[in-house]
Amino acid sequence: MRIIGLAGSPRQGGNSELLLDALLAGAESRGAEVEKYTLNRLSIRGCQACYACAKTGRCKQRDDMDRLLPALLAAKVWVFASPVYWWGPSAQLKLALDRMFPFCHPPLLGRVQGKQAVLITASEDKPAAAAPHLRGMMREAMNYLGVEWAGELLVQAYKKGEVKNNPAALAKARKLGQKLALGSGL
Ligand SMILES: Cc1cc2nc3c(=O)[nH]c(=O)nc-3n(C[C@H](O)[C@H](O)[C@H](O)COP(=O)(O)O)c2cc1C
């Protein structure tokens, strides 16, 4: 079982990243192979809407998506971790998601169907108020790709690293990682 985590926050050691790390550690403890990408450190340009990928299966742009897309294809589970910014994802996550457009077309569409996705969010406000749009967007996007929704962890936390004071949330993240590694989510 291979699990890939995308850390979408620009804050190193931020809340969503700490939750992602806990999930990945839980998964690893149950034998999963885990891999983490910090999107803020990658060079990813915005989708240019040229639709070349729809015709050829490959984006015209040469940047770090050249290694992220194969890594996503190689994993069974995708874990997206993002702060809530303006009720939506971080710009870093949105850039990567837009560049996953090759997955919307054959032949790659068939290769992502049946994978699983998980969302982790951190927000200043309570998740019920802050995260429904981000959650809805990611659920719709994964549903469109035929990727199964395997879990979510939406946590209230504001200052950098504040989630360290929330052992229950970190334990939930670890537990979810363990479940995913054993082939089950939610
Ligand atoms: C540009 C920006 C926009 C934000 N927008 C929201 C928001 O809409 N709702 C909210 O509850 N918190 C918002 N926040 C607060 C962050 O979601 C919060 O600090 C979170 O813990 C950041 O996660 P991180 O530590 O993983 O970066 C915003 C923060 C920034 C910098």
The ligand as an SDF file (V2000), in Angstrom:
LIG
                    3D

 31 33  0  0  0  0  0  0  0  0999 V2000
   -4.5740   34.0580    3.4600 C   0  0  0  0  0  0  0  0  0  0  0  0
   -5.2590   33.3980    4.6340 C   0  0  0  0  0  0  0  0  0  0  0  0
   -6.6210   33.1520    4.5600 C   0  0  0  0  0  0  0  0  0  0  0  0
   -7.2750   32.5110    5.6220 C   0  0  0  0  0  0  0  0  0  0  0  0
   -8.6110   32.2640    5.5040 N   0  0  0  0  0  0  0  0  0  0  0  0
   -9.2600   31.6140    6.4970 C   0  0  0  0  0  0  0  0  0  0  0  0
  -10.6570   31.3230    6.3880 C   0  0  0  0  0  0  0  0  0  0  0  0
  -11.3280   31.6160    5.3970 O   0  0  0  0  0  0  0  0  0  0  0  0
  -11.2520   30.6840    7.4360 N   0  0  0  0  0  0  0  0  0  0  0  0
  -10.5640   30.3360    8.5720 C   0  0  0  0  0  0  0  0  0  0  0  0
  -11.1630   29.7760    9.4860 O   0  0  0  0  0  0  0  0  0  0  0  0
   -9.2240   30.5760    8.6860 N   0  0  0  0  0  0  0  0  0  0  0  0
   -8.5590   31.2070    7.6840 C   0  0  0  0  0  0  0  0  0  0  0  0
   -7.2050   31.4470    7.8000 N   0  0  0  0  0  0  0  0  0  0  0  0
   -6.4740   30.9100    8.9680 C   0  0  0  0  0  0  0  0  0  0  0  0
   -5.7930   29.5570    8.6680 C   0  0  0  0  0  0  0  0  0  0  0  0
   -6.6710   28.6380    8.0570 O   0  0  0  0  0  0  0  0  0  0  0  0
   -5.2590   28.9380    9.9590 C   0  0  0  0  0  0  0  0  0  0  0  0
   -4.2580   29.7770   10.5100 O   0  0  0  0  0  0  0  0  0  0  0  0
   -4.7130   27.5370    9.7850 C   0  0  0  0  0  0  0  0  0  0  0  0
   -4.3030   27.0230   11.0330 O   0  0  0  0  0  0  0  0  0  0  0  0
   -3.5190   27.5150    8.8450 C   0  0  0  0  0  0  0  0  0  0  0  0
   -3.1040   26.1880    8.6410 O   0  0  0  0  0  0  0  0  0  0  0  0
   -1.5460   25.7900    8.5360 P   0  0  0  0  0  0  0  0  0  0  0  0
   -0.9800   25.9940    9.9130 O   0  0  0  0  0  0  0  0  0  0  0  0
   -1.5720   24.3940    8.1040 O   0  0  0  0  0  0  0  0  0  0  0  0
   -0.9500   26.7210    7.5440 O   0  0  0  0  0  0  0  0  0  0  0  0
   -6.5470   32.1160    6.7730 C   0  0  0  0  0  0  0  0  0  0  0  0
   -5.1670   32.3850    6.8400 C   0  0  0  0  0  0  0  0  0  0  0  0
   -4.5260   33.0170    5.7940 C   0  0  0  0  0  0  0  0  0  0  0  0
   -3.0380   33.2760    5.8810 C   0  0  0  0  0  0  0  0  0  0  0  0
  1  2  1  0
  2  3  1  0
  2 30  2  0
  3  4  2  0
  4  5  1  0
  4 28  1  0
  5  6  2  0
  6  7  1  0
  6 13  1  0
  7  8  2  0
  7  9  1  0
  9 10  1  0
 10 11  2  0
 10 12  1  0
 12 13  2  0
 13 14  1  0
 14 15  1  0
 14 28  1  0
 15 16  1  0
 16 17  1  0
 16 18  1  0
 18 19  1  0
 18 20  1  0
 20 21  1  0
 20 22  1  0
 22 23  1  0
 23 24  1  0
 24 25  2  0
 24 26  1  0
 24 27  1  0
 28 29  2  0
 29 30  1  0
 30 31  1  0
M  END
$$$$
